[in-house]
Amino acid sequence: MEKHKAEGHAAILSANVIFGLGVPVTKILLDEWVTPMGYMATRSLFAALIFWTIQCFLPKEKVASKDLLIILAGGLLGFVVSQTLTAESLVYTSPVYFSLIAALTPVAVMLLAAVFIGESITGLSIFGVAMGIGGALLMIFAGKSSTNGGSDDLLGISLAVLSLLTWAIYLIATRKVSQKYGPVTQMKWVFLISAVATVPFAMHDFSSNKLYTSAFGWDGVVEMAFVVLFATVLGYFLIPFAMKYLRATTVSIYTNLQPVVASLVAMGIGQDAMTWDKPVAAVLILLGAYIVTTRPPATSRKERE
């Protein structure tokens, strides 16, 4: 079991490094090559084709009807809704602000777990939540007076919050199902329903996507290929794999890697600049998330890792 836990930690670590790299790459795609809906449809369609192709070479798993409904609903919520909100958020705010909001995922998971499955919240956890929210508010107010953020940081940060909430619900809702089926089995259904939900709405949108016209550039193709192959197929394969062996709160704490990776890359390529509020907000948010995710379990000691 400890070996499997180590594999789970390695998988979710890798996934979040990839997702961190994907944030500035997505920002480039949205600024130069595709619309948010075109971006989502491309990810969904190609990921579905890849996972269904891979499944042809693997033993087939029969999925119970009830579990299939959870997987499909999880796909709509955890990918279509969450990632569409992510794409829209990055239109309005910077990769650094977005990734710092994403680091609040453990806080959101804890609060939602308390609401939906009755996990207790300790006084220390409340303190951690307050620190995280304080960091988010600092970014909002600092962003209003800064010229280094996005075109509308308040709107972008608000969309990022909605994105992380839907992602947190996905982690909680699909935890048990993720333990029963292989990652490819789950993801082929997740991206099939995602493609069905996004491609029809993007059909009229493709003509306005520079990447799909004669004005396309190979750098845009490479960037989209990275998003599809790594930030979508590989990343979303690793998440259910990790969730087979780790708790949702453990999985969520690795989200804290995303702002570190995304911020370093975004500043390195000139998408954002260092301002006083970013390191202060990062300390508040990451420390708050650390407090929340390392609290002693208030319910069952068997769940402790």
N, C-alpha and C positions, 0 to 999 in steps of 0.2 A: 504493500500500500504506500509506503514512504517513497518508493521508486516512482510510482504513478503520480504522487504529489509533486515530486521534483520535476517530472515531465510537464505537469500542469502549470507549475510556476514558470518554467522555461517557455512554454507556449504563450502564456498571457504576457510575459515580458516582451517576447518577440513581436506579438501583435501590437502592443502599445508603442513600441519604437517605430513600427511601420506606420501606424496611425498618426504618430507625431510628425513623421516625414510627409505624410499625405496632406496635412493641413496647408503648408505653404505651396505645395504642388497644386492642390485644389484651388487655392487663391489665384495662382497664375492662370489656370484653365478658365476660371470664371471671369477673370479680368480681360483675357485675350481671345479665348477660343470657343467657349460654349455658354449657353444659358443654364441656369440651375436645373430646369426640367430636362434639357438635352443631356446634361451631365448625369442625372439620375437614371434616365432611360438607357444610356450607354452602359453604365455600370451594371444595371439589372439584367439587361439582355445578354451581354457577353458573359457575365458570371453564371447565369442560368445555363447557357450553352456549354460552358466549361464543366460545371458540376454534373450536368446530365450526361455528358460525354464520359467523364471519369467514372460515373456510376455504372456504365456499361461494362467496365472491366473489374467490378467489385461484386461480391455476393450481395444479393438484394435483401433488404430488410423490410419486413412487413410492418407498417405503421398502423397502430390502432386508430380508429376514426376520431376518437376524442383527442388523442395526442396530435393527430394531423391538424385538427382545428387549432390547437394551441400553437403549433409550429407556423401555420399560415397566418394566424393573428399576430404572432410574434414577428413574422417577416414584415407585415404591413406596418407594425408599430416600431420595431427595432431597426428596420432598415429604411422603408419608404418614408415614414413620417419623420423619424429622427434624422436621417441623412439629408432629406429635403430641407429641413430646418437648418441643418448644418451649412448646406450650400447657400441658402438665403442669408444666413448670418454672416458668412464670409464675404458676401457682396457689400455689406454695410460696415463691418468692423475689421480690425486687423487680426492676423493669425495668432498674435501673442495674446490679445484680449480673449479671443475665442477659446484658445487652449487652456488659459487660466480658469475660465468658467467650466470647461470640461473636467478640470481637476476637482470640482465640487461633486462629482459623481458619487463618491463614497458617502458623502453627507446626504445626498438625495436617496441613495439606497437605504441608508439607515432610517430616515424619516418615513419612507414608503413602507419599509418592512414593519415599522411600528404600527402603521395604519392598517396594512393588509394582513399581516400574519402575527400581529400582537407582540413583536419583540419589545422588551423594555428599554427605556432610554434613561441613562444615568445622568447625574448632574454634570459630570465631566464631559459627557457627550454633548449636552446642551451648550457647554462652554465652547467645544470644538465647532459646533454648528454656528454659533454666534461669530466666532473668528472667521469662518469661511464666508459667511454672509457679509461681514464687515469688509473683507477683501474685495468682494464683488461690488459692493456699494462704492468703495474707494475708486475702482476703475471707472464706474459710471460717472461719478462727479468729476474725476480728473479728466476723463475723456471729453467732457463738455468744454473744458477750457484749453485742451491740447490740440495742436495742429498735426500731431504725429499719428493719430488714430485713423479710423475709417471715415466714410462719408456721413455715417449716422451711428455712432457707437452705442447710443442708448437702445436703438432698435436692434442692432446687431447682437448686443449682449442679451437683450430680452429673448431673441430667437434662440440664442445659444442655451439659455436657461431652459426653454421649452424642449430643446433637443436633448439635453442631458436628463430631463425628467422622463421623457419617453424611453430613453435608453435604460434608465434605472428600472422602470417598470418591466421592460423586456427581460432584463437580467433576473428579476425576481420571478416573473411569470413563467419563464422557460427553464428554470433551474432543474426541476425534477425530470422534465422531458429530455433535457440535455444529457442526463445520466443514463438514459435508456437506449439511445440510438447513436449511431456513428455520425461524425460531423458532415460527411458527404450526403448522407441520407437527409439530414436536417436542412442543409444549405441548398440542396437541389430544389426543395419545396419552397424555401424562403425566397430564393431568387426567381423561381417561376411565378409565384404570386406577385413579386415585386415588378417583374417585367410586364405582367398582365395589367398591373395597376398604373404603370408609368408610360410605357411605349405608346399606347393610343393617344394620350394627352400630349406627347412630345412630337407626334408626327408633323403637325403644322408648324412646330417650333424649329425643326431641323434646318430649314432654309435660312434661318437667322443665326445659325451656329457657324461661325467662320471655319471651324474644324472640318465641316462637312460640305464646304464649297471649294471652288477652284483656288481660293485664297489660303488654303490650309498650309501649314508648315510642319516639317518633320519633327521639330521640337515639341509641337503640340501633340503629335501622334505619340511620341515617346512618353510625354507626361501623362496622357490618358492611358497608355499601356501600363504605366506604373500603377496608376490608381486602380485599374481593373484587375491586373494580375496580383499585385501585392496588397494594396490597401483594401481590396474587396475580396478576391478569391482566397488568398492566403490568410489574410487577417481574420476573415469571417469563418474560415476553417479552424483556425487556432482557438477561437473563443469557445465554441461548444466543446472542443477537445478539453480545454482547461476546466470548463464547468462540470465535466464528468468527475473531477477529482477535488475541486476547490469550492468553497462557499462563495455566494454572490458578493458578499462584502470583501472577501479576499481578492476576488477577480477585480472588483471596482477600485481597489487601492492602487493597482498598477496603472490606472488612468493618470496618476500623478506624473508618470513619465512623459506623457504627451506634451504638457506645456514646456518642459525642459528642452525636449528635442525640437518641438515646433518653434519655440522662441529663438533658440540658437541659430536654426536654419533661416528663419524669417529675417532676423537681424543681419545674418551673414550675407544674404542676397539682397539686402536693401529694401525689404518689404515693410520694415518697421524700424523704429529707432528707440534707443534706451531712454526712458524718462523716469523720473523719481518714483512715480506711482507703481510701476511694473514690479520692481523687486520687493517693494513693501507689500503690495497685494499678493505677490507670490508667496511670501513668508506667511502671511495670514491664512491664505487658502490652503497651502500645503500642510502647514502645522495643524490647522483645523481638521483637515482630512486625516492626518496621522492620528490625532487624538481620537477621532470617531472610530477609525478602523482598528485601533489597538486597544480599545476598551475591553475589560473583562466581560465575557458574555454574561448577560443577566438572566438567561433562561437555562439552557442545557449546557453543561460542561463538556458533553460529548462532541459538540460542534466546534469546540475550541481547536485551533491549529497551531 
